[in-house]
Amino acid sequence: MRAARPRVRHRPVGRVIADTTHDNVGSQRVLAKSGMRRHTTDDRLHHYELGRPA
């Protein structure tokens, strides 16, 4: 997330999305701390988003 901030800071971004596997608890915590929320879940991944829904 930190690496993406400089690239999007000066550009309008409507939504940021990310995926993690169910067992990747560390990444899930990072996404949650950055303000992302779990949008959906399927049999392999949790899908997160930040910003406006599509």
GUBA-660110 format. One record per atom (N, C-alpha, C, O): residue in one letter; x, y, z. Coordinates in steps of 0.05 Angstrom, whole numbers, padded with zeros to 5 digits, always signed. Layout:
# residues N
AXYZ ...
END
This chain:
# residues 54
M+00016-00024+00000 M+00000+00000+00000 M+00017+00025+00000 M+00011+00044-00014 R+00039+00025+00015 R+00056+00048+00017 R+00068+00054-00011 R+00071+00077-00018 A+00076+00033-00025 A+00088+00037-00051 A+00068+00049-00071 A+00077+00063-00090 A+00043+00044-00068 A+00023+00054-00087 A+00015+00083-00082 A+00007+00097-00100 R+00018+00092-00058 R+00010+00119-00051 R+00023+00141-00068 R+00008+00158-00078 P+00049+00141-00071 P+00061+00163-00088 P+00050+00164-00116 P+00047+00185-00128 R+00044+00141-00128 R+00035+00140-00155 R+00007+00150-00158 R+00000+00162-00179 V-00010+00147-00138 V-00038+00155-00141 V-00044+00181-00126 V-00066+00192-00129 R-00025+00191-00111 R-00030+00215-00095 R-00039+00239-00113 R-00056+00254-00104 H-00028+00242-00136 H-00034+00265-00153 H-00052+00258-00177 H-00055+00274-00195 R-00064+00235-00176 R-00083+00227-00197 R-00109+00219-00184 R-00110+00208-00163 P-00131+00226-00198 P-00157+00218-00186 P-00161+00188-00189 P-00159+00176-00210 V-00166+00175-00166 V-00170+00146-00165 V-00197+00142-00152 V-00202+00151-00130 G-00214+00127-00166 G-00240+00122-00155 G-00241+00098-00136 G-00257+00098-00117 R-00224+00078-00141 R-00226+00054-00125 R-00199+00039-00127 R-00186+00039-00148 V-00192+00027-00105 V-00168+00010-00104 V-00178-00018-00095 V-00194-00020-00076 I-00169-00039-00109 I-00178-00066-00102 I-00154-00083-00096 I-00132-00078-00106 A-00158-00104-00079 A-00136-00123-00073 A-00149-00149-00066 A-00172-00151-00058 D-00134-00171-00069 D-00142-00198-00062 D-00122-00211-00044 D-00098-00206-00047 T-00131-00228-00026 T-00113-00244-00010 T-00124-00272-00008 T-00149-00276-00011 T-00107-00292-00004 T-00116-00319+00001 T-00128-00320+00029 T-00121-00303+00046 H-00144-00340+00034 H-00157-00342+00060 H-00137-00345+00083 H-00142-00335+00105 D-00115-00358+00078 D-00096-00363+00099 D-00075-00341+00103 D-00057-00344+00120 N-00076-00320+00087 N-00056-00298+00089 N-00066-00277+00108 N-00074-00255+00099 V-00066-00283+00133 V-00077-00266+00154 V-00061-00240+00156 V-00072-00218+00161 G-00034-00241+00152 G-00018-00217+00154 G-00026-00196+00133 G-00028-00173+00140 S-00030-00205+00108 S-00038-00186+00088 S-00066-00175+00093 S-00072-00152+00087 Q-00083-00192+00104 Q-00110-00183+00110 Q-00110-00161+00131 Q-00125-00142+00130 R-00092-00163+00150 R-00089-00142+00171 R-00078-00117+00159 R-00088-00095+00166 V-00059-00119+00141 V-00047-00095+00128 V-00069-00081+00112 V-00071-00056+00114 L-00085-00096+00097 L-00106-00083+00081 L-00127-00070+00099 L-00136-00048+00093 A-00134-00083+00121 A-00154-00071+00140 A-00142-00046+00153 A-00157-00026+00155 K-00117-00046+00161 K-00105-00023+00173 K-00103+00001+00154 K-00102+00024+00162 S-00101-00005+00128 S-00099+00016+00108 S-00126+00028+00101 S-00128+00046+00085 G-00147+00017+00113 G-00174+00027+00108 G-00190+00011+00088 G-00213+00018+00082 M-00179-00010+00077 M-00194-00027+00058 M-00213-00044+00074 M-00209-00051+00097 R-00235-00052+00061 R-00254-00070+00073 R-00259-00093+00055 R-00258-00091+00031 R-00265-00116+00068 R-00271-00140+00053 R-00297-00136+00038 R-00318-00131+00050 H-00296-00139+00012 H-00320-00134-00005 H-00334-00161-00010 H-00359-00162-00006 T-00320-00181-00019 T-00332-00207-00024 T-00311-00229-00018 T-00287-00223-00014 T-00320-00253-00017 T-00303-00276-00013 T-00313-00299-00031 T-00337-00303-00035 D-00293-00313-00043 D-00300-00336-00059 D-00285-00360-00047 D-00274-00359-00025 D-00284-00382-00062 D-00272-00407-00051 D-00242-00405-00047 D-00230-00421-00033 R-00228-00385-00060 R-00199-00383-00058 R-00190-00357-00046 R-00169-00356-00033 L-00205-00335-00050 L-00195-00308-00043 L-00215-00291-00028 L-00239-00295-00030 H-00204-00273-00012 H-00219-00251+00000 H-00214-00227-00018 H-00191-00222-00025 H-00234-00212-00026 H-00231-00189-00044 H-00237-00164-00027 H-00257-00161-00014 Y-00218-00145-00028 Y-00220-00120-00013 Y-00222-00096-00032 Y-00215-00098-00055 E-00234-00075-00021 E-00235-00050-00037 E-00233-00026-00019 E-00240-00027+00005 L-00225-00004-00031 L-00223+00022-00018 L-00233+00042-00038 L-00223+00043-00060 G-00252+00058-00030 G-00262+00079-00048 G-00290+00072-00057 G-00305+00057-00045 R-00297+00085-00079 R-00324+00082-00090 R-00329+00054-00102 R-00311+00044-00116 P-00352+00042-00098 P-00358+00017-00112 P-00362+00022-00141 P-00369+00044-00150 A-00357+00001-00156 A-00359+00003-00186 A-00388+00006-00194 A-00394+00008-00218 
END
